[in-house]
């Protein structure tokens, strides 16, 4: 048995060149969306992992959710307390609380603007929502690179 080696025709290579050029010129994504869906009324813990580049890159970070319930007026008046723990790529932890307050059933609220990190890499964020009269269907994180 003999093996035959086939070489692609020149026209096949010419068709691949634009694809290869397009793939090699792709820029990094400038937005990150993630929604951690609740497993039920008692599920108030949410986890996110995302990459951040170091200085001079800056980011705007927001939370979003949808709340369910019968009393429309509580959507307007009640905030959602969030306990946030950020873990850097090296394992250093930062914690704070944030009052997630936004009108309506579909809520979106800026968390931090102009964020710059001194430690680039994969960051982790663990969020614990305080119990309220609102039922959150989950919690979303939106990060936009400036």
Buried (B, 14 or more C-beta within 10 A) or exposed (E): EEEEEEEEEEEEEEEEEEEEEEEEEEEEEEEBEBBBEBEEEEEBBBEBEBEBBEEEBBBBBBBBBBBEEEEEEEBEEBBBBBBBEBBBBEEEEEEEEBEBEBEEBEBBBEBEEEBEBEEBEEBBBBBEBEEBEBEBBBBBBBBBBE
